[in-house]
Every structure is written in structure tokens, then in C-alpha cells.
Amino acid sequence: MSKSMPISDPIAKPKAKSQKQALTKSTSTVGTKAKAIPAYQRIKDSILQNIHSGVWQAGDAIPTEFALADTFGVSRMTVNRALKELSEERVLERRQGSGTFVAQQQFNHTFVEVRNIAEDLKSAHKTYEAKVLSIQRVPFTAIDKKLRTYFQNAVTNEGKNMPVVDGEVDVVKIVHIADGEAMQFEERWVDAQLVPNFIEQDFSVTNTSDYLIAQVPLEGGSYTIKAVAAPAEVAQVLGISEGAPALLLSRKTYSAGQVVTCVNMWHAGNRYQFSGTL
């Protein structure tokens, strides 16, 4: 049986706990005074903070409704609302007679695994290599306006969209190589608040998608694939002529209603194809 771990209210005065169990102040409602945050949302934010920080892993039991109600000084009805919403978002799993657990993530790995460039190339008996061209942490204001709206589009407590002004994004550019030839140019943006240790990883060794799936409770995503003319930077990295045909896969991935990562995966049109079975 999984052992339930305690939780602290990051806004209300916390009870004495170990450093590992303590949570940092939630910033999911940047620019909103703490006193304006409903109690159920504070509970959700604290639970998500524990999960995102790795204190709670998939399969761990969280505190009981009684314990949460006592910690936050609220009714069980308020706690129940928070747990119900997180269950509907597939972050938690409520088991009759057993308690509430961090969900074993059922994020659809099929597309990620099929399009994991490292696995694709290795299974094709190619010599695979990844080179990190750059990695840096920048403010929201430093990235493309369209991308910025994805990360800044927070949902208020009234259910309305509200832009989040503050925040940082980790930006990494990687070229994936097979038998000495560039096969994919990956441009990825990751919310630094949700995945604070992303920038510290060695992505010449670790695949970015694999790392994110292991670190964040992903709940879904969307993607598009289109043929485009390769811009100058992409052409230089892939070793093709500027304006030459390229295949672009763009994807956004979510956790608890927030965009965790956006990625552009560029491929030389004459060296790569997408395929699958129906």
C-alpha cells in the first residue's frame, strides 16, 4: 500500500514539515493577490506543485480529505471539489475504499514513441547522435508573440482567459544526426516554472520528450504536420538550400490545462517521411 505524504498550504501559515515535504509558493495565478485565490484552487496548486517538483510520483497516495481539510482550514466539500477537478484532468485517480493517488499517466505515448527520432533512427540501424546547438532561459517577452500567447494563456478562477505577464521559458535547439547526416532540427520551448530542471539536462544524451514525460503529469496535446520552405537557419542546420522543401511537425503539450512545451521539429523533405498504420 502506498504511503500518503503530507501537504502544506503555500499561502496559509504552514505547519512544521521537513524541507522535502514543504512546497514553494504557487505562482499559477501570477499578478493575483493570494487572498483572492479560492481555497479549492490553493489546494489544487499545492498538489500540482508537489507532483511537478517530484515530491509525489505516479502511484503515490496523497493525504486524505480529512487531512487536507485540516491543513487548509476548509470544509471537506472544498477539498472534494479540488480532488474532483484534478481527477477529471487525469492528474489524480480516486479509488473507492483506498484513497486518492497520483495517476499513472495515460498520456498517449504512441505518437511520441513513433516520432522519437532517436528510437526511429536506432531501429533503422543508423548511428545516432544528438548535438545541442544552444540552450538558454529567457523571459516570455523574448520569444515569438504566437508562442508567448500559448504559455501566457492562463485560466482565471472565473474560467476566463487572462494573460500571465511574468514567467520564463527554456529554449533548446538540437540537431539529430544519422550516419553523419542531419535528419531533424528540433526547436523546443519549455515552461521553466513547470519543469525547473529542464535547462540542467544534457540533451545530447537524454531525449527531450522522454525527459518531459518522466517529469510532468502530461494530460494531452495537439500537433500539425505541414510542408514548408526551409528558412535560412533551418536550411543551414539540415544542410539543404534555403527555400528547399521541409517537413515541419509542430506540437503543444499540456499539463493541468497549461502548456508545458511547444516544439518545432524540422526535417529535410528529401530525407524523411512520416508513416504509420491504421
N, C-alpha and C positions, 0 to 999 in steps of 0.2 A: 504494500500500500504506500502511495506517495505521501511524503510528509508535508503538511501545509506550512508555508513560510509566512511570517508576519509581514504586514504592510504598514507604512507610515503615511499620514496625511501631509503632503508637502506644503500645505497652506495653513492648516490648523496647527497648533503647537504640538509637535510630535512627542510621543512617549520615548523613554530611553531605549535605544536599539543599537545593535552593532553597526559599524560603518558599512559593512556589506549589505545590510538589510535596509539602510536608510536610502531615501530617494532624493534626488535633486529636485528643485522647484520646477514644476511643469511649465513649459512655455507654449503650450498648444493654443493659447489664446493671447498671443503677443499683443500688447497695447491695451489689454483689458485689465482693469483692477481686479485683484484676487477676490475681493468681497463680492464682485458681480458674477463670479463663476458659480453656477448652481452646484449643489453638493454632489449630485449624481455624476456631473461632469468631472469634478475633482477626483472622485473615486475611479472613474474610467481613466483619467490621465495618469493617476498613480499606478494603476495596474499595468497600463501600457508602458510606463517608464520602467517598471521592474522587468518587463519582458524584453523591451528594446535594449536595456543595459545588460541583459544576460543573467540577471539575478534569478529569474524564473525561466526554466527551459520547458520545451514541449513535454507534456505529460505530468508536470508538477501540479500538485493541488494548491489552490490559493486559499486564503483564510475563509472561514465560514461567514455566512451573512451576519450572524450574531457578532463575530469578531470585528468585521468591517463596520458594522453599525456602531459598535463601542469605540473603535479607533477614530471614526469621523464624527461621532456625536450626532448621528442621524437615525432615522427610523429604518426598519428592515425594508419597508416599501421603497425607500430611496435607493438602498443598496440593490434591491431586486431589479430596479429599472436599469441601473448601471450594468449589472451582470447580464440582464436580458439583451441589452443593446450589443454588448461585446460578444455574446453568443451568436446573435444574428449576423454580426460582422465576421463570424468564424474565427475570432481570436480566442474565445473560451469555449469549453464544452461542459455542459451541465449533465451530470449522470445521476439519475434517480437513485436516492439512497446512499450515494457515495460522495457527492460534493461537486465542486466546480474545479475544472482543470484547464491548464493552458493547452489549447488544441494542438493535436498532431496535425501540422499544416497539410492541408489538402490542395495547396496551390497547384495548378495544372502544370506539372513538370514536362509534359510531353513536348511542347514546342521548345521549351528551354533546352531540354536534353537533345532534341533533334538538331537544334541550331547552335548547340555548344560547339563552337568552332574547333576547340582543342580536341574534343572527342570525335568530331567528324573527321578531322584530318588523321588522327592516330588510327582510327578504324579503317581508313583508306590506306594504311601502311605508309603514311607520309612522315617525314621527320619534322616534328612540330617545334616551333619556337615563338615566344611572345616577347616583344620589346616594348617597354614603356617609354613613350616619347616625351610625355610630360604628365605631371600630377600636381595639382595645387588646390588650395582652398580660397574661394573668393566670395564676396557678398552677392546677394541676389541681384543687386543693381549692376553687377559686372557681366551678367550673362544676357543672351538674346532675349528680347522682350517676350516672344511667344513662349519660350521655355520658362521665363520668370513667372508668367501667369499660371503655369502648371503647378509650380512649387508654392506660390503665394496664395493660391485659391483655397483658403481655409473656410470651414463651415462654422458659423457662429452658433451660439446656443439657441437662437431662434430659428435655425435652419436656413439662414440666409448666407450667401457667399460674401466674404469680406477679405480684401487683400491684406496679407501679412507683410508689413514693411521690413522688419528685421529678419535676419537669417543668413546662413552661409551654405554654399554648395561646393562639394568636392568635384573637381573636373579632371578626368583622366583620359589620355589619348594613348591607344595601344595599337601596334601593328601585329597581326597574327600571320606567321610565316610558315609555308610548307615547302620543304625541299629547297630552301633558299629563296623562294618567291613569295612576295606579299599576296596574301589571299583575302584579308579583311582588315579594314581600318575602323577601329572602334572608338567612338567619341561618347563618353558617358558622364552624366551629371548625377550626383547623389546628394540627398538632403543630409547635411552634416550633423543636424540635430538628431535625426533618427538613427544614423549609423556613424557615430562619432569617431570610431577607429578605422573607418574605411581608408583614410589617407595614409595610414601607417602600414598598410599591407604591401607585400611585394607581388605585384600582379604579373611579373614575368614568371612566377611560379604558381600563383593561385588565380583561378579563373574568376572574373568579377561576378558573373551571375551566380556561380556556386557559392561564393562568399556571402552575397546578399541573401540568398535563400536560406543559408545557415544562420544568419544573424537576425533577420527581421521577419516577423509573422506576416508574410505576404498573403493578400486575400484575392488578388486578381490583377488583371492588366489588359492592355489593348495594344495592337500593333498594326502597322501598314507595311506593305512591300510595294515599291514602285521603281520604274526605270527612270533614271535621270542622267543629265550630262554631268560628268565629273567636274567639280570646281577645282581650282588650282591646287589647294592644299591636298585634297583627296587624290588628285591625279599624281602629285609628286610622291605621296606615300605609297600608292599602289603601283607606281612605275608605269603609268599609262599617260596618254596625251590628254591635256586639258580639253574638256568637252566630249571625251570619249564616253561610250555607254557604260553606265554603272548601275548596279542594283543596290537600292537603299532600303534596309529594314529599320524602321523606327518603332520604338516600343516605350510605353509608360507602364510602370508597375506601382501598385497601391498597397498601403497597409492602413487599416482603420480609417479609410476614406481620404488619406493623404498620399500624395505622390512621393514615393521613396526614391525612384530613379527614372531618368529618361536616358535613352541610348540611341545613337545612330550607328548602324553597322553597314559600312560601305564595302562593296565587292566589285571587282573588275568584271564587266559584263561578259567578257570572253573567257573567263577562268572559273566562274562559279555559277551554280544553279540551285534553286530551291526545289525540293521534291518531297513526296510523302505518299502515303497510301490512304484510301478511303474505305 
